[in-house]
Amino acid sequence: MAPSSLTSLRIRHPVLHVTSRRLAYALLGLYGATVARAYSTMMWPVYRRTHRIRRLHLGCSELLRPGWFNTDKYPRRIGVAYCDATGRYPFENDAFNYIFTEHMIEHVPYAGGKSLVRECLRVLKPGGKLRISTPDLGRILALRHPMTQLEKEYVQFALGTIPEAVDGQISFFINQFMRAWGHTFIYDLETLSGLMRSAGFIDITERRPGESDDPELAGIERHGETFPNPEFNLIESMVLEGTKPDDCKS
C-alpha cells in the first residue's frame, strides 16, 4: 500500500502525481539500462554457479524472494538484476527450473505478455514450471453482484482514492482498477491459460495465492503485503501454473 502522503498527493494533485511517477520511472529505467544491466552481467554467472536449482523472479519490484534470481526492468535496490520481461532475456536456453512473476504481466500490453510467456518457455528447463499471479478480470467484474463483507471492505479501501465515488459505487472501482496503478491489460482465466497453452505450456492449473503442489512454489506470493488486509489479495488475484514439456526444444 502506498504511504498516506503519496495517496494524498494522488487525490489532491493528480497531475503532479502522474508527472512525478513518470519521472521516477524514467530515472529508474535509465539506472536499470546502464548501471544495473552492467551489474547483472556479473550477478548471473555467480548465481548459476552457486545454485543447483535455479529460480527466476520476474518483475520483483521491492518484494525479493530469497534463493531466487530477482529481476526487474526498474531495479530499486542492490541485488536486483536488470531484465525487461517483454524483451529477449539475457539467459541461455533451459537455464531455470522455476519462474515466478507476481502482479506484473498486467502492466504490459498483451503483445508484451505474449513475449513474456514465450521467453519463459525458452529459458525453462524441460519439466520446469512457470507460476503467474495477476489480477483476475472475472473476479473484478463479479464484484458488481452482492458482495461478502470482505469484498465490501476491499472495494471501500480502493475507493478511498476516488473522492468522486458516490456511496461506494462499483462502477468507480472497476474503472479505477482497469486504468490505475499502471495497469495495461487485465486477464481472465480463459485468456491467460490460452496464452500459456499457445506458447507451449502443458498441465496448466489454477491455484490459490500461496498454494501449490510443488513446495518450491508454495507460499511465495507477497502482493498481499501491499494491502492493509492481506486477504484482499485473495479477492483480486488468480494464479496459474504451467509446465514446459519434457520433449520441448527451446
C-alpha positions as CSV (number, residue, x, y, z in Angstrom):
1,M,0.0,0.0,0.0
2,A,1.3,3.4,-0.9
3,P,2.2,5.7,2.0
4,S,-0.5,8.1,3.1
5,S,1.4,11.1,1.8
6,L,1.5,9.6,-1.7
7,T,-2.2,8.8,-1.5
8,S,-2.9,12.4,-0.5
9,L,-0.8,13.6,-3.4
10,R,-2.7,11.4,-5.9
11,I,-6.0,12.8,-4.7
12,R,-5.2,16.5,-4.3
13,H,-2.7,16.9,-7.2
14,P,-3.3,14.2,-9.7
15,V,-1.3,15.9,-12.5
16,L,1.7,16.3,-10.2
17,H,1.3,12.7,-9.0
18,V,1.3,11.4,-12.6
19,T,4.2,13.6,-13.6
20,S,6.4,12.6,-10.6
21,R,5.6,9.0,-11.2
22,R,6.7,9.2,-14.8
23,L,9.9,11.0,-13.8
24,A,10.7,8.4,-11.1
25,Y,10.3,5.5,-13.6
26,A,12.3,7.3,-16.2
27,L,15.2,7.6,-13.8
28,L,14.8,4.0,-12.6
29,G,14.7,2.9,-16.3
30,L,17.9,4.8,-17.0
31,Y,19.6,3.3,-14.0
32,G,18.4,-0.2,-14.9
33,A,19.6,0.1,-18.5
34,T,23.1,1.2,-17.5
35,V,24.4,0.5,-14.0
36,A,22.0,-2.3,-13.1
37,R,22.5,-4.0,-16.5
38,A,26.2,-4.0,-16.1
39,Y,25.9,-5.3,-12.6
40,S,23.5,-8.0,-13.8
41,T,26.1,-9.4,-16.2
42,M,28.2,-10.2,-13.1
43,M,25.4,-11.5,-11.0
44,W,24.0,-14.2,-13.3
45,P,27.2,-16.3,-13.7
46,V,27.6,-16.3,-9.9
47,Y,24.0,-17.3,-9.3
48,R,24.2,-20.0,-12.0
49,R,27.4,-21.5,-10.5
50,T,26.1,-21.5,-6.9
51,H,22.5,-22.7,-7.3
52,R,21.8,-26.2,-8.5
53,I,18.0,-25.4,-8.6
54,R,17.6,-22.1,-10.4
55,R,14.6,-19.9,-9.9
56,L,13.9,-16.7,-11.9
57,H,11.7,-13.9,-10.3
58,L,10.5,-11.5,-13.0
59,G,9.4,-8.0,-12.1
60,C,10.2,-8.4,-8.4
61,S,9.9,-4.6,-7.5
62,E,10.9,-4.5,-3.9
63,L,9.4,-7.9,-2.9
64,L,12.5,-10.1,-3.3
65,R,12.5,-13.9,-2.9
66,P,15.5,-15.5,-1.1
67,G,17.3,-18.0,-3.3
68,W,15.7,-16.6,-6.4
69,F,17.4,-14.6,-9.2
70,N,15.4,-11.4,-8.7
71,T,15.0,-9.2,-11.7
72,D,13.1,-6.0,-12.7
73,K,13.1,-3.5,-15.6
74,Y,13.3,-0.8,-12.9
75,P,15.7,-2.1,-10.3
76,R,15.2,-0.2,-7.0
77,R,17.9,-1.8,-4.8
78,I,21.2,-3.7,-4.9
79,G,20.7,-7.4,-5.5
80,V,18.1,-6.9,-8.2
81,A,19.3,-7.7,-11.7
82,Y,18.0,-5.8,-14.8
83,C,15.6,-7.7,-17.1
84,D,13.0,-6.4,-19.4
85,A,10.3,-9.1,-19.1
86,T,8.9,-8.2,-22.5
87,G,12.2,-8.5,-24.4
88,R,14.8,-11.1,-25.0
89,Y,16.0,-12.5,-21.7
90,P,19.8,-12.4,-21.0
91,F,19.8,-16.1,-20.2
92,E,20.6,-19.2,-22.2
93,N,18.0,-21.8,-23.2
94,D,16.9,-24.3,-20.4
95,A,18.5,-22.2,-17.7
96,F,15.9,-22.3,-14.9
97,N,13.8,-24.9,-13.0
98,Y,11.2,-22.3,-11.9
99,I,10.0,-18.9,-13.0
100,F,7.6,-16.7,-10.9
101,T,6.0,-13.4,-11.7
102,E,3.5,-11.7,-9.4
103,H,1.2,-8.8,-10.4
104,M,3.5,-7.7,-13.2
105,I,2.1,-9.1,-16.5
106,E,-1.0,-6.8,-16.2
107,H,1.3,-3.8,-16.5
108,V,2.4,-4.6,-20.1
109,P,0.4,-4.8,-23.3
110,Y,-1.0,-8.1,-24.5
111,A,1.8,-8.4,-27.0
112,G,4.3,-7.9,-24.2
113,G,2.6,-10.7,-22.2
114,K,2.8,-13.0,-25.2
115,S,6.6,-12.4,-25.5
116,L,7.0,-12.9,-21.7
117,V,5.4,-16.3,-21.7
118,R,7.3,-17.4,-24.8
119,E,10.6,-16.3,-23.3
120,C,9.8,-18.1,-20.1
121,L,9.3,-21.3,-22.0
122,R,12.6,-20.8,-23.7
123,V,14.7,-20.3,-20.6
124,L,12.9,-23.0,-18.5
125,K,14.4,-26.5,-18.4
126,P,12.2,-29.3,-19.8
127,G,9.8,-30.1,-16.9
128,G,10.3,-26.6,-15.4
129,K,7.4,-24.6,-14.1
130,L,6.1,-21.1,-14.6
131,R,3.8,-19.6,-12.0
132,I,1.9,-16.3,-12.8
133,S,-0.1,-14.3,-10.3
134,T,-2.1,-11.5,-11.7
135,P,-5.5,-9.7,-11.1
136,D,-8.5,-11.7,-12.4
137,L,-10.8,-9.7,-14.6
138,G,-13.6,-12.2,-13.9
139,R,-13.4,-11.7,-10.1
140,I,-13.3,-7.9,-10.5
141,L,-16.4,-7.8,-12.7
142,A,-18.1,-10.2,-10.3
143,L,-18.0,-7.5,-7.6
144,R,-20.9,-5.9,-9.4
145,H,-23.1,-8.6,-7.7
146,P,-23.8,-8.9,-4.0
147,M,-20.5,-8.8,-2.1
148,T,-19.3,-10.5,1.0
149,Q,-18.2,-8.3,3.9
150,L,-14.5,-8.8,3.0
151,E,-15.2,-7.8,-0.6
152,K,-17.0,-4.7,0.6
153,E,-14.0,-3.7,2.7
154,Y,-11.7,-4.3,-0.2
155,V,-13.8,-2.1,-2.5
156,Q,-14.0,0.7,0.1
157,F,-10.2,0.6,0.5
158,A,-9.8,1.0,-3.2
159,L,-12.4,3.8,-3.4
160,G,-10.5,5.7,-0.8
161,T,-8.5,7.4,-3.5
162,I,-11.6,8.4,-5.5
163,P,-13.4,11.3,-3.8
164,E,-15.9,11.4,-6.6
165,A,-17.3,7.9,-5.9
166,V,-20.8,8.1,-4.5
167,D,-21.9,5.6,-1.9
168,G,-19.2,3.2,-2.9
169,Q,-20.5,2.8,-6.5
170,I,-18.8,-0.3,-8.0
171,S,-18.5,1.4,-11.5
172,F,-16.0,3.8,-10.0
173,F,-14.0,0.9,-8.6
174,I,-13.9,-1.1,-11.8
175,N,-12.9,2.0,-13.9
176,Q,-10.2,2.7,-11.3
177,F,-8.9,-0.9,-11.3
178,M,-8.7,-1.0,-15.1
179,R,-6.8,2.3,-15.5
180,A,-4.9,3.0,-12.3
181,W,-1.6,1.7,-10.9
182,G,-0.2,1.4,-14.4
183,H,-2.5,-1.5,-15.5
184,T,-2.5,-2.1,-19.2
185,F,-4.2,-5.5,-19.9
186,I,-6.2,-7.4,-17.3
187,Y,-6.6,-11.1,-17.9
188,D,-9.3,-13.5,-17.1
189,L,-8.8,-17.2,-16.6
190,E,-9.6,-18.2,-20.2
191,T,-7.3,-15.6,-21.8
192,L,-4.2,-16.2,-19.6
193,S,-4.5,-20.0,-19.7
194,G,-4.9,-19.8,-23.5
195,L,-1.8,-17.6,-23.8
196,M,0.2,-20.1,-21.8
197,R,-1.1,-23.0,-23.8
198,S,-0.4,-21.3,-27.2
199,A,3.2,-20.7,-26.1
200,G,3.6,-24.5,-25.4
201,F,3.0,-24.9,-21.7
202,I,1.1,-28.0,-20.5
203,D,-0.6,-29.1,-17.3
204,I,-1.9,-25.5,-16.8
205,T,-3.5,-25.4,-13.3
206,E,-5.3,-22.7,-11.4
207,R,-4.1,-22.3,-7.8
208,R,-5.0,-20.1,-4.8
209,P,-2.4,-17.5,-3.8
210,G,0.2,-19.2,-1.6
211,E,-0.9,-22.7,-2.5
212,S,0.9,-25.2,-4.8
213,D,1.5,-29.0,-5.0
214,D,5.2,-28.1,-5.6
215,P,6.9,-27.0,-2.3
216,E,9.2,-24.7,-4.4
217,L,6.1,-22.6,-5.4
218,A,4.1,-22.8,-2.3
219,G,3.8,-19.6,-0.1
220,I,5.8,-17.4,-2.5
221,E,3.2,-14.7,-3.2
222,R,3.9,-11.4,-1.4
223,H,1.4,-9.0,-3.0
224,G,-0.9,-9.3,0.0
225,E,1.7,-7.4,2.0
226,T,0.8,-4.3,0.0
227,F,-2.7,-4.2,1.5
228,P,-3.9,-3.2,5.0
229,N,-5.6,-6.6,5.0
230,P,-3.6,-9.4,3.2
231,E,-6.8,-11.3,2.5
232,F,-7.7,-8.6,-0.1
233,N,-5.2,-10.4,-2.4
234,L,-7.4,-13.5,-2.4
235,I,-10.2,-11.4,-3.8
236,E,-8.5,-9.9,-6.8
237,S,-5.7,-12.4,-7.7
238,M,-5.7,-15.6,-9.8
239,V,-2.6,-17.8,-10.0
240,L,-1.8,-20.2,-12.9
241,E,1.0,-22.7,-13.1
242,G,2.2,-24.4,-16.3
243,T,4.9,-26.9,-17.1
244,K,7.4,-27.0,-20.0
245,P,7.0,-30.3,-21.8
246,D,9.9,-32.8,-21.5
247,D,10.2,-33.1,-25.3
248,C,10.1,-29.3,-25.9
249,K,13.0,-27.9,-27.9
250,S,13.9,-24.3,-27.0
